[in-house]
Amino acid sequence: MTPVSEIAKRYANALFDLADEQGLLDTVAGDLARIISAVDESTDLQRVLRSPVLDRDAQGKALKAILEAMEVSELTRNFVGLIAQNRRLFALTAMIDGFLSELARRRGEITAEVTAAKPLTDAQIKSLQDTLQNSIGGKVTVAPQVDPGLIGGLIVRVGSQMVDTSLRTQLNKMQLAMKGAS
């Protein structure tokens, strides 16, 4: 295990225990999902998290303002404030992943990472979730991602299994087949 993943695991477990004790698992999970979305969408926020130039006070103040605007719970704000104070923001996304993974594991949920060429609608996510649940036979949570380079289609990853129906992959296969035919 890398030092970052070890740090992330310890912090994620501590947050999980606190949220569980306070009956706030769903609230904190929702907060963390919104934070991950904000980080994914904002290169400025990514810089704040990873910048060695910004001191802990500047990082803490910036994140406090962002989290207050997002109206996240006090526990989540305090947690992020603590990791900012401890200069561990570089591992925030890994901590969030650890928390959400542990929550899913304890609930018997399976996470399917779904990558599409453009953002999926709520109806598409729900349909995909239903299809995967019928196929796998358990509760499935869909974690959508966007990669415009796919052109179209989907890549679905559940555990170690992957199904790639993207147009990019299909075109690459056709290109290889045509090279072999010439």
Backbone torsions as a table, in degrees:
resi	resn	phi	psi	omega
1	MET	NA	135.5	-179.3
2	THR	-74.1	158.4	178.6
3	PRO	-57.2	-38.5	179.9
4	VAL	-64.9	-44.4	-178.3
5	SER	-68.6	-31.0	176.8
6	GLU	-67.4	-45.0	176.8
7	ILE	-61.2	-48.0	-177.9
8	ALA	-60.0	-42.0	-178.9
9	LYS	-63.2	-44.5	-180.0
10	ARG	-61.5	-47.6	-179.7
11	TYR	-66.2	-41.6	179.9
12	ALA	-61.9	-42.5	179.5
13	ASN	-66.1	-38.9	178.2
14	ALA	-64.3	-44.6	178.1
15	LEU	-63.8	-41.8	179.5
16	PHE	-59.4	-46.5	179.9
17	ASP	-61.7	-43.2	178.6
18	LEU	-63.6	-45.1	-179.5
19	ALA	-64.8	-38.4	179.0
20	ASP	-65.7	-45.6	178.7
21	GLU	-59.1	-37.7	-176.4
22	GLN	-91.2	0.3	-179.4
23	GLY	68.2	32.5	-175.4
24	LEU	-117.3	23.3	-176.9
25	LEU	-57.4	-47.8	-178.8
26	ASP	-67.4	-39.1	179.6
27	THR	-62.9	-49.6	-179.0
28	VAL	-65.3	-40.4	178.4
29	ALA	-60.2	-41.8	177.5
30	GLY	-64.8	-42.1	177.2
31	ASP	-59.4	-47.2	-176.6
32	LEU	-66.1	-37.3	177.4
33	ALA	-63.4	-39.5	178.5
34	ARG	-68.7	-36.4	178.1
35	ILE	-65.2	-44.5	178.8
36	ILE	-60.3	-42.2	178.2
37	SER	-61.2	-43.2	179.8
38	ALA	-63.8	-41.7	179.0
39	VAL	-64.7	-43.8	-180.0
40	ASP	-61.6	-33.8	-175.2
41	GLU	-88.5	-15.6	-172.4
42	SER	-123.6	113.2	176.1
43	THR	-69.0	-29.0	177.1
44	ASP	-64.2	-43.4	178.6
45	LEU	-65.5	-38.6	176.5
46	GLN	-60.1	-41.0	178.4
47	ARG	-64.5	-40.0	178.9
48	VAL	-61.1	-41.6	-177.8
49	LEU	-69.0	-34.5	-172.0
50	ARG	-105.4	-4.7	-173.9
51	SER	-72.8	120.8	174.3
52	PRO	-79.2	-11.5	-177.7
53	VAL	-78.9	-38.5	-179.8
54	LEU	-71.5	135.3	177.4
55	ASP	-80.1	167.8	-174.3
56	ARG	-61.3	-33.1	179.4
57	ASP	-67.6	-43.1	179.9
58	ALA	-64.8	-43.6	177.7
59	GLN	-62.3	-45.4	-178.9
60	GLY	-61.3	-43.9	179.7
61	LYS	-65.8	-42.4	179.8
62	ALA	-62.2	-46.6	-178.9
63	LEU	-69.0	-36.4	177.9
64	LYS	-59.6	-45.4	179.5
65	ALA	-63.4	-42.7	-179.8
66	ILE	-64.4	-46.0	-177.5
67	LEU	-68.5	-34.1	175.5
68	GLU	-66.4	-40.2	178.0
69	ALA	-65.7	-33.2	178.6
70	MET	-78.9	-10.5	-179.7
71	GLU	57.9	46.6	176.4
72	VAL	-80.6	163.4	-177.0
73	SER	-65.1	160.4	179.8
74	GLU	-61.8	-39.5	179.4
75	LEU	-60.7	-43.8	179.7
76	THR	-65.6	-43.4	178.2
77	ARG	-60.9	-44.0	-179.8
78	ASN	-65.1	-38.8	179.4
79	PHE	-63.0	-50.0	-179.1
80	VAL	-65.6	-36.4	176.0
81	GLY	-62.0	-40.7	178.7
82	LEU	-65.1	-44.1	-179.1
83	ILE	-70.9	-27.4	173.7
84	ALA	-67.3	-44.7	-179.9
85	GLN	-62.8	-34.2	-179.1
86	ASN	-88.5	7.1	179.2
87	ARG	57.9	44.2	-179.3
88	ARG	-117.5	15.6	-177.6
89	LEU	-62.0	-25.9	178.5
90	PHE	-59.6	-21.1	-178.3
91	ALA	-105.6	9.9	-176.4
92	LEU	-57.0	-48.2	-177.3
93	THR	-64.3	-36.5	177.1
94	ALA	-67.0	-36.2	177.2
95	MET	-64.7	-43.7	179.3
96	ILE	-63.5	-45.1	177.1
97	ASP	-58.4	-42.0	179.1
98	GLY	-62.9	-43.4	178.7
99	PHE	-61.8	-50.9	-176.6
100	LEU	-66.0	-35.4	177.5
101	SER	-66.0	-42.5	179.1
102	GLU	-65.5	-40.5	177.2
103	LEU	-61.3	-46.4	179.3
104	ALA	-63.3	-42.3	-179.8
105	ARG	-61.2	-45.3	-179.0
106	ARG	-67.8	-25.9	178.7
107	ARG	-92.2	-0.9	179.8
108	GLY	72.9	25.1	-179.4
109	GLU	-92.2	150.6	175.5
110	ILE	-113.6	136.1	179.2
111	THR	-101.5	129.1	175.9
112	ALA	-108.4	119.1	176.1
113	GLU	-85.3	118.9	-177.0
114	VAL	-118.2	119.9	179.3
115	THR	-109.2	128.8	-179.8
116	ALA	-128.3	163.5	-179.5
117	ALA	-70.8	-27.8	177.5
118	LYS	-141.7	162.6	-176.9
119	PRO	-56.9	137.7	178.4
120	LEU	-83.3	146.0	175.6
121	THR	-76.8	165.2	177.6
122	ASP	-60.9	-38.1	179.0
123	ALA	-64.8	-40.2	178.5
124	GLN	-66.4	-40.6	178.4
125	ILE	-64.0	-44.4	179.7
126	LYS	-61.9	-44.4	179.3
127	SER	-62.9	-43.9	178.5
128	LEU	-63.5	-42.0	178.9
129	GLN	-61.4	-45.7	178.6
130	ASP	-61.6	-44.0	179.6
131	THR	-62.1	-45.0	-179.9
132	LEU	-66.1	-40.3	178.7
133	GLN	-61.6	-42.0	178.3
134	ASN	-65.5	-38.3	-177.9
135	SER	-72.9	-43.7	-174.6
136	ILE	-87.3	-33.7	179.7
137	GLY	86.5	25.0	177.5
138	GLY	-148.2	177.4	178.0
139	LYS	-74.7	126.1	-176.7
140	VAL	-117.9	132.7	172.9
141	THR	-108.2	130.3	-179.3
142	VAL	-95.3	127.0	176.1
143	ALA	-109.2	94.2	-176.3
144	PRO	-77.4	144.1	175.2
145	GLN	-136.2	160.1	-178.9
146	VAL	-121.3	132.4	174.3
147	ASP	-139.3	96.2	-177.8
148	PRO	-57.2	-21.9	179.8
149	GLY	-66.4	-12.6	179.0
150	LEU	-72.1	-20.0	-178.1
151	ILE	71.8	-48.8	179.1
152	GLY	-170.4	174.5	-179.8
153	GLY	80.4	-169.8	-175.9
154	LEU	-137.3	157.0	165.4
155	ILE	-121.4	121.2	-179.2
156	VAL	-115.1	125.1	-179.1
157	ARG	-123.2	118.8	176.0
158	VAL	-123.6	110.2	-176.2
159	GLY	61.8	-126.5	-179.4
160	SER	-92.8	-1.8	-179.9
161	GLN	-94.0	142.9	-179.8
162	MET	-139.5	137.7	173.2
163	VAL	-121.0	121.7	-176.9
164	ASP	-116.3	105.9	177.5
165	THR	-111.4	21.7	-176.4
166	SER	-71.2	149.3	177.6
167	LEU	-64.0	-34.0	178.7
168	ARG	-58.6	-46.6	179.8
169	THR	-66.2	-40.9	179.4
170	GLN	-62.5	-41.8	178.2
171	LEU	-66.0	-39.8	177.1
172	ASN	-62.6	-40.4	178.5
173	LYS	-64.2	-42.8	179.2
174	MET	-63.8	-41.0	179.5
175	GLN	-61.7	-43.2	178.1
176	LEU	-65.3	-40.7	179.6
177	ALA	-65.0	-38.0	-179.9
178	MET	-70.1	-34.0	176.2
179	LYS	-64.5	-38.5	-179.6
180	GLY	-71.9	-26.1	-178.4
181	ALA	-82.2	-19.2	-176.1
182	SER	-87.3	NA	NA
